[in-house]
């Protein structure tokens, strides 16, 4: 089963809540800023994602989408 984790870069405020709850420690803030000047969250190792959705559940702006194929 493939897991696709996506972030809406332009809506992310870089609060790091998702980074703090990831059990695999594969989320980080991007080095490049988004349109609003924030460093958005990114997945640095998509293949390691287990699809637990902890990141999506804690996100205050609902910018994270997880799809399982």
Protein Blocks (a to p, Z undefined) as FASTA:
>chain_A
ZZdddddfklpgolommmmmmmnlpaccdfbdcfkopacdddfblmlpgolommmmmmmn
lpaccddZZ
